[in-house]
């Protein structure tokens, strides 16, 4: 800070030095002026000037030191009290700008909440005609048309469900109910939802759940499994998908394994990133790149560790490792 202060006052320092040189220059031109006395006066004035700079340094930099250390997310009122009119003007402008930003942020937050509420309301309204559509499709006699319509219906349903949970995830801790959850009903419910799609692609399921319970929230676990099973069905053809559980080291692990196209090694570190689809099939317009991202976000809130293993052409295995009882000390809303 002292270097900045000296650079800020260099014009004043240069002026003082110039005045001392001017006095010496006059003494050289006028022999009647004693040089020794002038040098003594210059020495004293220089010492006084240095002391003055030192005193002003502490007074004038106190405000700017607090400004330099200021976290700009905090209130400008936390800054040191201004020592001069320029510092007062600076603080006043910062206060005005802070108040304006707070008003703008509050308005945007209100608008965002209104848009979110409108979107959630719209999603719930759309579910009504979707349910009616499902009932109409179920009554069709043409099995081929019925299968194709159910597939398209399922795609719409899954996209709406994904968007609904995307809006809820930032506040999901308010919606958690952690309990001993039976895995079989959750797994079978998600498989039944994908039944028409699996029949169309010739995909079956091999479910083995010797570890029958896990400590989690059933609704959000269903959402996570929905994303994993949807991916497994989407990228598999005429093969089985294995869902199995085990207990190891006091923790329950649930695996979803498919034998589809697999994931390239270069893509593995990015599969949970928001919006990431694939580098090998980047033209796949059917993929949103949100499913695994949302599954990871929900799993983190539930203290579930989600891991993936894959190789191109050999399929993919996702493993959910559930927490122990004491791991939920950090989870609110239980």
Helices and strands as residue ranges (DSSP letters): H 2-8, H 10-29, H 35-68, G 76-78, H 85-138, H 143-169, G 172-175, E 179-182, H 183-193, H 195-201, E 204-209, E 213-216, H 218-234, E 240-248, E 251-258, H 265-268, H 291-301, E 305-311, E 315-321, G 325-330
